[in-house]
Amino acid sequence: QVQLVESGGGLVQPGGSLRLSCAASGSIFSSNTMGWYRQAPGKQRELVATISTGFTGGGGSNYADSVKGRFTISRVYARNTVYLQMNSLKPEDTAVYYCKLMDRSGTYWGQGTQVTVSS
């Protein structure tokens, strides 16, 4: 079984920054994609950013248009840990943020961490 544990959410003022972390444990294939999704009240869950393993250990990343230039996804491959650095936060970034891992055994989700951007 794969488990994902997120941390780093909280309350921040507009224009502020937060860093989310997600640590994956269990039987994980070396070729995988980790990422962040978010779900605001009354809305569907949406992609924020993903990052994949590449042949040599480094992979490509992908961002939602709404966060490009403000958020940065990164990962430590050896620890199956992914981070989301969120800068210039806006009230519309308020949501529960979920970590996701996909490999050939399946798709796994974390429990979510709340991010609230408000003055």
C-alpha positions in Angstrom: 0.0 0.0 0.0 1.1 3.5 -0.7 0.5 6.3 1.8 0.8 10.0 1.2 1.1 12.5 4.1 0.7 16.2 3.4 1.8 19.1 5.6 2.3 22.9 5.4 -1.2 24.3 4.9 -2.5 27.2 6.9 -3.8 30.8 6.9 -1.8 33.4 4.9 -2.5 36.9 3.8 -2.8 37.8 0.1 0.6 38.2 -1.4 2.1 35.8 1.1 3.8 32.4 0.7 3.4 28.9 1.8 5.2 25.6 1.2 3.4 22.3 1.1 5.1 19.0 1.5 4.0 15.5 0.7 5.8 12.4 1.7 5.0 9.1 0.0 5.7 5.7 1.6 5.1 2.1 0.7 5.8 0.1 -2.5 6.3 2.8 -5.2 7.5 2.1 -8.7 10.5 4.3 -9.7 8.6 5.6 -12.7 5.8 7.7 -11.3 4.1 11.1 -11.3 3.5 13.1 -8.2 1.4 16.2 -8.1 -0.9 18.6 -6.3 -4.6 19.2 -6.9 -7.0 21.5 -5.1 -10.7 21.7 -4.4 -12.4 24.8 -3.4 -15.9 24.8 -1.8 -18.6 24.0 -4.4 -16.0 23.4 -7.1 -14.5 20.3 -8.7 -11.0 19.2 -7.8 -8.5 20.6 -10.3 -4.9 20.1 -11.2 -2.4 22.6 -9.7 1.0 21.0 -10.7 2.6 17.7 -11.5 6.1 16.4 -11.8 7.2 13.1 -13.3 10.3 10.9 -12.9 12.4 10.8 -16.0 14.7 8.1 -17.3 17.6 9.6 -15.4 15.6 10.6 -12.4 14.7 14.1 -13.4 11.3 14.7 -15.0 9.1 17.3 -16.5 6.6 19.4 -14.6 3.2 20.8 -15.6 1.2 23.7 -14.1 -2.3 25.0 -14.3 -2.4 28.4 -16.1 -3.8 30.0 -12.9 -0.6 29.3 -10.9 2.1 29.6 -13.5 4.8 32.0 -12.4 3.6 31.9 -8.8 3.9 28.2 -7.8 6.8 25.9 -8.1 6.7 22.1 -7.8 9.8 20.1 -6.9 10.6 16.7 -5.5 13.3 14.7 -3.8 13.3 11.5 -5.8 15.2 9.4 -3.2 12.6 10.2 -0.6 9.5 10.2 -2.8 8.7 13.6 -1.4 7.1 16.4 -3.4 6.9 20.1 -2.5 4.8 23.0 -3.7 6.2 26.4 -3.1 3.3 28.9 -3.4 4.1 32.6 -3.7 2.0 35.7 -4.4 -1.0 33.9 -3.0 -4.5 35.1 -3.9 -7.8 34.6 -2.2 -8.9 32.5 -5.1 -6.1 30.0 -4.2 -8.1 29.1 -1.0 -8.8 25.4 -1.2 -8.0 22.0 0.2 -4.8 20.9 -1.5 -4.3 17.2 -2.2 -1.2 15.3 -3.0 -1.5 12.6 -5.7 0.8 9.8 -6.8 0.3 7.7 -9.9 2.4 4.7 -10.9 1.7 1.4 -12.7 0.1 0.0 -9.5 -2.6 2.7 -9.3 -3.5 6.2 -8.2 -3.2 7.3 -4.6 -4.3 10.5 -2.7 -3.4 12.2 0.5 -5.9 13.3 3.0 -5.6 17.0 2.0 -4.4 20.1 3.7 -6.3 23.4 4.0 -4.9 26.6 2.5 -6.7 29.8 3.3 -5.7 33.1 1.8 -7.4 36.0 3.5 -6.7 39.3 5.2 
